[in-house]
């Protein structure tokens, strides 16, 4: 059996180290994106919560306006009867 060529082993190790550095860089980049995505998800949740609160305020104010209009119509009807 032939002896392994040391230059092939050396080139293989260089290639593996290069791939390891690239993999470390990819993992680091993905970690940063994960943090950013987490922040984005939190911000979207806050916006949704704010929209629900605004919707509730709008509904409350709309109902109040409708009550006032209804009361004014009743008063107008009573005034026109007298």
Secondary structure, DSSP 4 states (H G I P E B T S, - for coil): -PPPPHHHHHHHHHHHHHHHHHHHHHHHHHHHHHHHHHHHHHHHHHHHHHHHHHHHHHHHHHHHHHHHHHHHHHHHHHHHH-
